Amino acid sequence: MATQALANWSSSLEYNALSAEIIHVAVRSFYNWTGCVVGGSAHPAITIARSALARFSGPPTSRLLGSEGSIDADAIHAALFNGIASHVHDYDDTHLDTIIHPTDGAHRLSAPGHGRCKVGRAVWPEHYDVGWHITSTTGSIGAAVAVSKLLGSSAPQTAHSIGLAATQVTGLREMFGSHTKSFHPGRAAQNGLLAAILSGEGYTSSAQVLEAKRGWANVVSSAQRLDAEVASLAPAGRWEIAQNAFKPFPCGIVVHPVIDGCVWLHGELRRQGLLLSEGEYEIQEVRVTVHPLVLELTGKTAPRNGLEAKFSVYHGGAVGLLLGRAAPAQYEDAVVVDERVVRLRERIHATAGENLRPEECHLAVSVQRSDGSTTVIEKHVDHAMGSVERPMADVQLTDKFVDQCIPVLG
């Protein structure tokens, strides 16, 4: 039974069974998550939520990372607020096989993060295709297992926490581009924390919630492969956390190959003397060929604000090509409506290439020279920076961490 197998595996796993590589990956994931929380802590999605819910808070016991001064909250609200902050800039780590953000919401251990991704793989892509936000629907389960591990819960208690978390399924893709997208992992963390605390005190649920006929997998997906995924939880199986990618750009990860290519093209225009100063060249057209999933997830041609722009391959390409960078500052509302950015976005034409992988793209930029002639510069990207194949180095993660913390903490 998948639920009990996951609970048994997690509760019995010892730290000394983890390899140095997996520990290093887990530390990188937590480090990256912490920077994302600090960087997102002043976003309106957080300030609105804190203000609206302040009247319902209990005694402060838990730290809100990145908050000005020393602002604490009760544990249930801290899980929500820190979880929202971790995801609001879409800058968090991503498990590329399922596009789950494994470290969102709660402080994940390597084991719960691994188990959560296994559950996600069991229902991917059908679960996501129908409209569920897989980061949060699996996130409640991952958070429940993580907190149960920290509490020292038994395997039966952990199984009940999985059931309590699974019944609180959260997150619809319709919310992408709004505050509610980042609410999803915050709520998932909150749900998982609540589930682990209740089960630790004897609260019961279903011990076969994941696999039952009317359980989680069969309700939220038209297909499921739980038995196969749970069987590979054994130490000899692949650790899913090792498949984590870290984002150099704060947007949907399927846009990253396009941004990576456009940043390279920005530099190439400079090298060829076609860029006199920032933005002063005449781009006639940009043709982008991407995997069909890119247009499905990030096909917003005219985003109105920074949150919508995170789901626009056109905005990501425009700032990469025009400005040579795509950091959080390039996803501020003012940049999204900047005339130069809008004008270039309108010249980007994206089409689906059926033979391309999701992490692959091809770009062709037509530039008019001063003598009236046209130069076409092309770039093919096999794997974007930050992917498993081209991972961010520790020093790059440190730079990312510092860049997010300085505007908030000084």
C-alpha positions in Angstrom: 0.0 0.0 0.0 1.5 3.3 -1.2 0.5 5.4 1.8 1.9 3.1 4.4 5.0 2.4 2.3 5.8 6.1 2.2 5.1 6.5 5.9 7.3 3.5 6.8 10.1 4.6 4.5 10.2 8.2 5.8 9.9 7.5 9.5 12.6 4.8 9.4 15.1 6.7 7.2 18.2 7.8 9.2 20.4 10.8 8.4 23.5 8.6 8.2 21.9 6.7 5.3 22.0 9.8 3.2 25.0 10.3 0.8 27.1 13.4 1.0 25.8 14.3 -2.5 22.1 14.2 -1.4 22.9 16.2 1.8 24.6 18.8 -0.3 21.7 19.0 -2.7 19.3 19.4 0.3 21.4 22.2 1.8 21.4 24.0 -1.6 17.7 23.6 -1.8 17.1 25.0 1.6 19.6 27.8 1.1 17.9 28.8 -2.2 14.4 28.6 -0.5 15.5 30.9 2.3 16.7 33.5 -0.1 13.4 33.3 -2.0 11.5 33.8 1.3 13.5 36.9 2.2 13.3 38.3 -1.3 9.5 37.8 -1.4 8.7 39.0 2.1 7.8 42.5 1.2 5.6 41.7 -1.8 2.0 42.8 -1.6 0.9 39.2 -1.6 2.5 39.0 1.8 1.7 42.4 3.2 -2.0 42.0 2.3 -2.2 38.6 3.8 -0.4 39.6 7.0 -2.6 42.7 7.5 -5.9 40.8 6.7 -5.2 37.9 9.0 -3.5 39.8 11.9 -6.7 39.8 14.0 -6.7 36.0 13.9 -3.1 35.3 15.0 -2.2 33.5 18.1 0.9 34.1 20.3 4.0 34.6 18.2 6.3 31.5 18.2 7.8 31.4 14.7 9.9 33.8 12.7 8.7 35.4 9.5 11.9 35.5 7.4 12.9 38.8 5.9 10.3 40.9 7.8 11.5 44.3 8.8 12.6 44.3 12.4 11.6 41.2 14.4 8.2 40.1 13.3 7.0 36.8 14.4 3.7 34.9 14.1 2.1 31.8 15.4 3.3 28.6 13.7 0.2 28.1 11.5 0.3 31.6 10.1 4.1 31.6 9.8 3.9 28.5 7.6 1.3 30.3 5.4 3.3 33.6 5.1 6.7 32.1 4.6 5.2 29.7 2.1 3.7 32.6 0.1 6.9 34.6 0.2 8.9 31.6 -1.0 7.0 31.4 -4.3 5.7 34.9 -5.1 8.7 35.7 -7.3 8.6 32.2 -9.0 12.3 32.0 -8.2 12.3 28.7 -6.3 13.8 25.3 -7.2 12.0 23.1 -9.7 11.9 19.3 -10.2 12.0 19.3 -14.0 10.2 15.9 -14.5 7.0 17.2 -12.8 7.6 21.0 -12.5 7.0 20.7 -8.8 8.8 23.3 -6.6 10.0 20.8 -4.0 11.2 23.2 -1.3 8.1 25.5 -1.3 6.2 26.0 1.8 7.8 24.1 4.6 11.4 23.4 5.5 11.8 20.2 3.5 14.1 17.4 4.5 15.6 15.5 1.6 13.4 12.4 2.4 10.0 14.2 2.4 11.0 16.2 -0.7 11.9 13.0 -2.4 8.7 11.3 -1.4 6.6 14.2 -2.5 8.1 14.2 -6.0 7.5 10.4 -6.2 3.8 11.0 -5.5 3.9 13.8 -8.1 5.5 11.5 -10.7 2.7 9.0 -10.1 0.1 11.4 -11.4 2.1 13.5 -13.9 1.1 14.8 -16.4 -2.6 13.9 -16.2 -3.0 15.6 -12.9 -1.5 18.8 -14.1 -3.2 18.8 -17.5 -6.6 18.8 -16.0 -5.8 22.0 -14.1 -4.3 21.1 -10.7 -1.3 23.1 -9.4 0.9 20.1 -8.6 3.3 22.1 -6.4 0.6 22.6 -3.8 -1.4 19.5 -4.3 1.6 17.4 -3.5 3.0 20.1 -1.2 0.5 19.4 1.6 1.7 15.8 1.6 5.4 16.7 1.5 4.9 19.2 4.4 3.0 16.6 6.5 5.8 14.0 6.0 8.4 16.7 6.8 6.8 17.9 10.0 6.0 14.3 11.1 9.7 13.5 10.7 10.7 16.5 12.8 8.2 15.6 15.5 9.5 12.0 15.6 6.1 10.6 14.7 5.6 6.9 14.3 4.9 5.3 10.9 1.2 4.9 11.6 1.0 8.6 12.8 2.8 9.6 9.6 0.4 7.7 7.5 -2.5 9.5 9.2 -0.8 12.8 8.6 -0.5 12.0 4.9 -4.3 11.3 4.9 -5.1 14.6 6.7 -2.9 16.4 4.2 -4.2 14.7 1.1 -7.8 15.5 2.0 -6.9 19.2 2.0 -5.9 19.2 -1.7 -5.1 22.8 -2.8 -4.4 24.7 -5.9 -5.8 25.4 -9.4 -3.7 26.5 -12.4 -6.4 29.1 -13.2 -4.8 31.2 -10.5 -1.5 31.6 -12.3 -0.6 35.2 -12.7 -2.3 36.3 -9.5 -1.5 36.5 -5.8 -3.3 33.2 -5.3 -0.6 31.2 -7.1 1.8 31.9 -4.3 -1.0 31.3 -1.7 -1.0 27.7 -2.9 2.3 26.6 -1.4 1.7 28.7 1.7 -1.6 26.9 2.2 0.1 23.6 1.5 2.7 24.2 4.2 -0.1 25.2 6.6 -2.1 22.2 5.7 0.8 19.8 6.2 1.8 21.4 9.5 -1.8 21.0 10.8 -2.0 17.4 9.6 1.2 16.4 11.3 0.3 18.1 14.6 -3.2 16.5 14.6 -1.9 13.0 13.7 0.8 13.3 16.3 -1.9 13.7 19.0 -3.9 10.7 17.7 -6.2 12.2 15.1 -7.0 9.6 12.5 -7.6 9.6 8.8 -7.3 6.9 6.1 -4.2 4.8 6.0 -4.6 4.2 2.3 -5.5 7.7 1.2 -3.1 7.8 -1.7 -4.1 4.6 -3.4 -7.7 4.0 -2.4 -10.5 3.9 -5.0 -11.8 7.2 -3.7 -8.4 8.4 -2.5 -6.1 11.1 -3.6 -4.5 9.7 -6.8 -7.7 8.4 -8.3 -9.7 11.5 -7.5 -7.2 14.1 -8.7 -5.9 12.3 -11.8 -7.2 10.2 -14.7 -4.1 7.9 -14.4 -1.8 7.0 -11.6 1.3 4.9 -11.1 1.8 4.9 -7.4 3.0 1.3 -7.0 5.8 1.8 -9.5 6.9 5.1 -7.9 6.7 3.9 -4.3 8.7 0.8 -5.2 11.6 3.0 -6.2 11.7 4.8 -2.8 14.3 2.2 -1.7 17.8 3.5 -1.3 18.8 1.9 -4.6 16.3 4.0 -6.4 16.9 7.5 -7.9 16.7 10.4 -5.4 14.3 12.9 -7.0 15.8 15.8 -5.1 19.0 15.3 -7.1 16.9 16.3 -10.2 16.3 19.8 -8.8 17.0 22.7 -11.0 17.7 26.2 -9.5 16.3 29.2 -11.3 18.5 32.0 -12.5 15.4 33.8 -13.7 12.2 34.6 -11.6 9.5 33.1 -13.9 8.1 29.9 -15.1 11.0 27.5 -15.8 9.8 26.6 -19.3 10.7 30.2 -20.3 14.3 29.9 -19.1 15.8 28.5 -22.4 14.3 31.5 -24.3 15.7 34.0 -21.7 19.0 32.3 -21.7 19.2 32.5 -25.5 18.0 36.1 -25.6 20.6 37.2 -23.0 23.3 35.6 -25.2 21.9 37.4 -28.2 22.0 40.7 -26.3 25.7 40.1 -25.8 26.2 39.0 -29.4 24.6 42.2 -30.7 27.1 44.2 -28.5 30.0 42.1 -29.8 29.0 42.8 -33.4 28.5 46.5 -32.8 24.8 46.4 -33.4 24.0 47.6 -29.9 25.2 51.2 -29.4 23.7 51.6 -26.0 21.0 49.9 -24.0 18.1 49.2 -26.4 19.4 51.4 -29.2 19.1 49.0 -32.2 16.3 48.2 -34.5 15.1 44.7 -34.1 12.7 43.9 -36.9 11.5 40.5 -35.7 12.3 37.7 -33.3 11.3 34.2 -34.2 11.2 31.7 -31.3 10.5 28.0 -31.6 9.7 26.2 -28.4 8.1 23.0 -27.1 4.3 23.2 -27.1 4.2 23.2 -23.3 5.9 26.6 -23.3 3.0 28.3 -25.2 0.4 26.5 -23.1 2.0 27.6 -19.8 3.5 31.0 -20.7 1.7 32.2 -23.7 0.5 35.6 -22.3 1.3 38.0 -25.1 0.3 41.2 -23.3 0.9 40.8 -19.5 -0.4 43.7 -17.4 1.8 43.4 -14.4 4.8 41.5 -13.0 2.9 38.5 -11.8 1.3 38.0 -15.3 4.7 38.6 -16.9 6.1 35.5 -15.2 3.9 33.5 -17.5 4.8 35.3 -20.7 7.6 33.9 -22.8 7.3 37.2 -24.8 8.2 39.3 -21.8 11.0 37.1 -20.7 12.5 37.2 -24.2 12.0 40.9 -24.5 13.9 41.8 -21.3 16.6 39.3 -22.0 17.2 40.7 -25.4 16.7 44.4 -24.6 18.3 44.6 -21.2 20.6 41.6 -21.2 19.1 40.3 -17.9 16.0 39.0 -16.3 16.2 39.4 -12.5 13.3 40.3 -10.2 13.7 44.0 -11.1 12.8 43.2 -14.7 9.5 41.7 -13.5 8.4 44.9 -11.7 5.1 46.3 -12.9 6.9 49.4 -14.3 9.1 47.4 -16.5 6.2 45.2 -17.8 4.4 48.3 -19.2 7.6 50.1 -20.3 7.1 51.2 -24.0 10.4 49.8 -25.2 9.6 46.4 -23.6 6.1 46.4 -24.9 7.3 47.3 -28.4 9.8 44.5 -28.5 7.3 42.0 -27.1 5.1 42.7 -30.0 7.9 41.8 -32.4 8.4 38.3 -30.8 6.7 35.5 -32.6 6.7 32.2 -30.9 5.7 28.9 -32.5 5.6 25.3 -31.3 8.2 22.8 -32.5 6.9 19.3 -32.0 10.4 17.8 -32.1 11.8 20.0 -29.4 12.2 19.0 -25.7 10.7 21.4 -23.1 14.2 22.6 -22.1 15.2 23.4 -25.7 14.5 26.3 -28.0 15.7 28.0 -31.2 15.8 31.8 -31.7 16.4 33.9 -34.8 16.7 37.7 -34.5 16.5 40.0 -37.5 18.3 43.3 -37.0 18.3 46.3 -39.3 21.7 47.9 -39.7 22.4 51.6 -40.2 22.9 51.0 -44.0 19.5 49.5 -44.3 20.7 45.9 -44.6 19.3 43.1 -42.4 21.4 40.8 -40.2 19.9 37.6 -38.9 21.5 36.1 -35.8 20.5 32.7 -34.5 20.9 30.8 -31.3 19.9 27.3 -30.3 19.6 26.4 -26.6 19.8 22.8 -25.6 19.6 23.3 -21.8 19.2 26.6 -20.0 21.4 27.8 -17.2 20.1 26.4 -13.9 19.1 23.1 -15.4 20.4 19.7 -14.1 22.7 19.6 -17.2 23.9 23.2 -16.7 23.6 23.7 -12.9 24.1 26.9 -11.0 27.4 26.7 -9.1 27.4 27.4 -5.4 28.9 30.8 -5.9 26.0 31.6 -8.3 23.4 30.5 -5.7 25.2 32.8 -3.2 25.0 35.7 -5.6 21.3 35.0 -6.1 20.8 34.8 -2.3 22.6 38.1 -1.6 20.8 39.9 -4.5 17.4 38.9 -3.0 18.4 39.8 0.6 20.0 43.2 0.1 16.9 45.1 -1.0 15.0 43.7 2.0 17.6 43.6 4.8 20.0 46.2 3.5 
